[in-house]
Amino acid sequence: MNRLKRAVANLKVGWNEKLFIKGARFKAIADLKFLQGDFPGVEMGEFSVGKEEMELRGEREIWKALFERVWRLEKVSFGTLEGAFGKSGDFHTKLKVTLRGTTAEGKLGAWNGKLGIWWVKREGEWLIRLIENLELKEMVCEKPFFSDVLGRVLRSPEDLERAQHSVHDQYVRDVFFTGETKFSYPRHYWNYIATWDSLDQHTSVSVVDFDEDGWDDFYVTARWGRNQLWRNRGDGTFEEVAQKVGLDLDGVCNCSLFADFDNDGDKDVFIGRSLERGRFFINVGGVFVDRTEENVIGGMPYWTSAMSSADVNGDGLLDLYLATYRLPISRPRNILATEFLTPEEQVEWKRRRGQDHPVFRLTGPPNVLLINQGNGRFSRSLKAGGADLWLSSFQGTWSDYDNDGDPDLFVANDYAPDYVFRNEEGRLVDVTNEVAGNELEGFGMGVSLGDYNNDGFLDPYFTYMYSKAGSRITKMFDGLEKRMYEGVKGNKLLRNTGSKFQPVNCEVSQAGWSWGGQFADFDNDGFLDLYVANGLYTPPSGTETEVDL
């Protein structure tokens, strides 16, 4: 496969004795047919696919029609969608092809397609007997729609260095190249943070006009190091003011949510943390004052992954739902229960752990619903109306899906089904099976809602994982339970009929390993589009390995 990638990168997919057997055959692509696109600035097309097999002779024959349009390819990627042995011992693969580069006219080009390849073994080497183009589509534009302008909006090199520096990357490099860690832990249980996966410890960005000057500012939470608040000067540049206004918390901060929680006309902020309890800051004349102990009865939880606010009970005050995430895996064992839960919670934790399933219902910390009592004071709702869940929840989202005037709750859970709670006069009622049946059984990473078909009802989009390898493997077995297939088939867009959610069969499912989606009308055509963040881990330069995901 690597030889094939190199050949494509060199624009020479044709006869090569290291790739093909003598007499190898192919089905070529031919003319490019331009398609009517609806995204301004993008030219779209699809190559016709030949049906006749021909003997391979030249070095550019298979993709000649494409390579005549390409000047250079910067990215060549193949993904195996299917693979199976034939009766004669050959091996058939179906590949996903992703190409990025520059056209002969100097434009940006993206090409996506599928290939069928038949391999045979000759003297210990797998060579290609037949290569078949199944489809190949093209997208071309003059220039990128977005570009990084950070260097232009930060005035000093010191600000730019601070904004771009990743302490996490620095520590990864230290461990990778020296085998040593050069940091100390404020608390003994912070040793657990040295598990380098970041499922429950991540960074975030919140956009807010915190000083009410009419310009959007942004707040960056940090896993390592201090949080940063970048104030918009109004002239296209930013200055860092977190310490000045009291928001430079140090480490293990996952998320933040700005809103007027005390109804005094300015923005306050909740900050969710992992290895420490979250914090609540009241805005007092432009300075943020920590009022967590005084104003949050019962305290803030550890392991907050995401937060969302809504007026749950219709009293004119914003309430807060905190989704918590922590897999029950640690060194030392049981650190989650002993260090991060109250004695009462530890009893419930142990009870649930004795009944859970390691894949389909894995116990996590309880989610928390804080009810606003007025004047910026909050109390925990007893058992969160059933929405405490005791799972590993990545996100909770409020949205009035049934158009009855109050916010309902959607919760995306990893290693467990997702949930829908209907708001019935301030009481949250689990209606998951009623409205969605067993459609919500993937590994939930996020959930957002938007009226994609303009019928007046908000439709949920759950982000899961689309895995080519997982799809290949599950197809090899008959009789697997539905949850095994759901775990790898990708994201799910559900159409809201007013009383039920029905799955929509469209390409938004295959968006990789997704971590959340956002509806927005990016092309101003009156219909909501989707932006989906995906991937898992991008290692620092020089530390890449073959098993990075």
C-alpha positions, 0 to 999 in steps of 0.5 A, a space after each residue: 500500500 505504501 508503494 501505491 501511495 508513493 506512486 500516486 504522490 509522484 503522479 505515476 499510477 501505472 505500470 510498475 513491476 513492483 506494484 503490478 503483475 505482468 498483464 495487469 488490467 485496469 478500469 480507467 477514469 475518463 472525462 470530468 463532468 462539472 456538477 452544479 454546486 451550491 457553495 459559492 467559490 467551489 467548483 465541483 465535478 465527477 470523473 466518468 468511470 470506465 467499464 471496460 478492462 484494459 491491459 496496463 502499459 503506460 505509467 500514468 494510465 489509470 488516473 491520466 485524466 486526473 493527473 493532467 489537471 494536477 500540478 502537485 499532491 501534498 496529501 495522499 491517503 488510502 483507507 481500507 473499507 472492505 477486504 476479503 479473500 477470493 476462491 483462487 487465493 487472491 485478495 480483494 480490497 475496497 479503498 477510500 481515496 483522499 487527495 489534496 493538492 494544487 491544480 495545474 492552474 494553481 488552484 486548491 484541489 481536493 479529490 475523493 473516491 473509491 478504488 477496487 483492487 485485486 491482489 495476488 501473491 507472487 514470490 512472497 510479494 502481494 502485487 496488483 492484478 486488477 485495479 478498478 476506479 469506482 468513483 472519483 470526485 473533485 472540488 476546486 477553489 481559488 484559495 482557502 476559506 479560512 486562514 490563521 491570522 493569530 500572528 496579525 492580531 497579537 501585537 507582541 512576539 511574547 503574546 504570540 509565543 504564549 498563545 501558541 505554546 502548548 505545555 502538554 506538547 512540551 511534557 510529551 516531548 520531555 517524556 518521549 525523548 528523555 524518559 523523564 517528567 520535569 513537572 511536579 504535582 500540586 496534589 498527590 492524586 494529580 499523578 493520575 494526570 500523567 495518563 497521556 490520553 486526554 479523554 477527560 482532560 481537554 482544553 476549550 475556547 469560549 467567545 464572550 464580550 465579557 466587558 460589554 464594549 461591543 467586541 467579542 473576546 475569547 477565553 481559553 481554558 488550559 489542561 496545563 498552565 494558566 487560563 488566558 482571556 484575550 480582550 478584543 481592543 476593537 482595532 483588530 488586535 487582542 491583549 491578554 487580561 486573565 490575571 487582571 480580571 481574576 480568571 487566570 486559573 492554573 491547570 486542569 480546566 476543561 470548559 467555561 460558560 459565561 452568562 448573566 447568572 445573577 440577573 444584574 446585567 453583566 456576564 458571570 462565569 462557571 469553569 469546569 475542571 477535571 482533577 479539581 472542583 469547578 469554580 463559579 465567578 461573579 462579575 463585580 464591576 468588570 472583575 471576577 470574584 470567586 463565590 463558589 463556596 458561598 453561592 454553590 450549595 453542595 459544591 461544584 463537581 470534579 471531572 466536568 466535561 461540558 456545561 450548558 445553561 437554561 431556565 429549567 423551571 421557568 422562574 426567569 433564572 438560568 440553571 446549569 447542567 454539568 456533564 461529567 466524564 471519567 472512565 473507572 480506570 486509574 492507578 492506583 485503582 479506585 482513585 475515582 471513588 476515594 478522592 473525588 466522590 463524597 461518602 454517599 456517592 461512593 456507596 452508589 458508585 460501588 453499587 453501580 459498578 457491580 452491575 455495569 457493562 465494560 462497553 455498553 454501560 460503564 459507570 462514571 461520576 454523576 452529572 449535576 443539575 444546579 438550580 438557580 435560587 436567585 442572587 447568583 446562588 445555586 443548589 443541587 437538584 436531588 438526583 438531577 431529575 434522573 439526569 445524574 445518570 452515573 455515566 461518562 457524559 461528554 455533553 449535555 445540550 438544552 433544546 425545546 424539541 417538542 415546541 412546548 416552550 421549555 428546554 428539554 435535555 439531550 445527553 451524549 454518553 461514552 460507553 453507554 446509550 445517549 439520553 433524551 429528557 423531556 421537561 414537564 413543568 420543570 421535571 426532567 422525564 426520561 423519554 429516550 425509548 419513547 422518542 428514539 427507540 434504540 437509535 442512540 447506542 453509539 459512543 456519544 461524543 456530542 449532540 447539537 440541534 438545528 432545524 436542517 429541513 426547515 419544518 419548524 422542529 429542531 433535529 438532533 445530530 449525535 456525534 459518534 465514531 465512524 471506523 473503517 476498521 470497525 466496519 470491516 470487522 463487524 461485517 465479518 460476523 453474523 448475529 452481532 447485537 445492534 450496539 456493536 454495529 452502532 459503535 462504528 457506523 458513525 454520526 447520526 442525524 435524526 429527523 424530528 417529526 414532532 413526536 419521534 426522531 427518525 434516522 436520516 440516511 445521508 453522508 453526515 454519518 461518515 465524518 470520522 472520529 467525531 467530537 461534536 457538530 455545530 449547525 450554521 448556515 455557512 453559505 447563507 442559502 437559508 438551510 443549516 449546514 454542519 461543521 464537525 470536529 474529528 480526529 483523536 490525537 495529533 502528536 508533537 513534531 518528532 514524536 509520531 508513531 505508527 499507532 497514533 490515532 
